[in-house]
Amino acid sequence: MPASEPTILATSMGIYAPRHEGGPRRVNPVFDLAAELAGAGPEPRICFLNQAEGDQPTTLARVYEAFAGSRFRMTHLALFPMPNVDDVRAHLLAQDVIWVGGGSVANLCAVWRVHGLGEILRECWEAGVVLGGVSAGSICWHAGGATDSFGTTLRGFTDGLGWLPYGNGVHYDSEEQRRPLMHKLVADGVLPTAHCTDDGTGLLYRGTRLVEAVADREGPSAYEVSRADDGTARETPITPRLLA
């Protein structure tokens, strides 16, 4: 049963949940949330897209290793050097969850456009497949954000898919250039009001509405950054709900 309305999970969350007291590694609970939102059965179908890293085989191997033995039925869509499935549209529409990895958001969006993947993913979104991702896989659904796609000094990016009409800031607490650049981009009107995530947090959108923030650990937060009347950036924390 597909999600009741178009759903996106835009995060700064890794594949694995944080370890507690040296316990075993386990898949991040954000994937259980995604499966629940998708109305998936006991074996949710999840497809991983890694074009932001050029479909690196080592990353794909780590992702398959993470989900091995879990309840998820894992597949991936590669576009380098060519699509690895005969019917990309049919494969993606058959998923409960589509998850997009991190890397270069500029390269990701460019490659998707060449392959017409934006139109296919929008069809999936509107059909109730839950879309999600981390870092570049979070920014891509928005108007844009701060990116290292063009070098180690972060720059503004304004060529996202734009289905979510906000800016998006990721790794907000762990990379020192992120917060000040997001403030500047919003204050200067380069980006609209932006939603930002510390590492370990994510944003749940139903349609284009931000419903809540979620976290896989205690401590991190999410934020709304808006342009104040005096032309400066105003930051408002969004307290996340802790996932089990």
Buried (B, 14 or more C-beta within 10 A) or exposed (E): EBBEEBBBBBBBBBBEBBEEEEEEEEBBBBBBBBBEBBBBEEEBBBBBBBBBBBBBEEBBEEBEEBBEEBBBBBBBBBBBEEBBBEEBBEBBBEBBBBBBBBBBBBBBBEBBEEBEBBEBBBEBBEEBBBBBBBBBBBBBBBBBBBBBBEEEEBBBBEBBBBBBEBBBBBBBBEBEBBBEBBBBBBBEEBBBBBBBBBBBBBBBBBBEEBEBBBBBBEEBBBBBBBBEEEEEBBBEEBEBEEBE
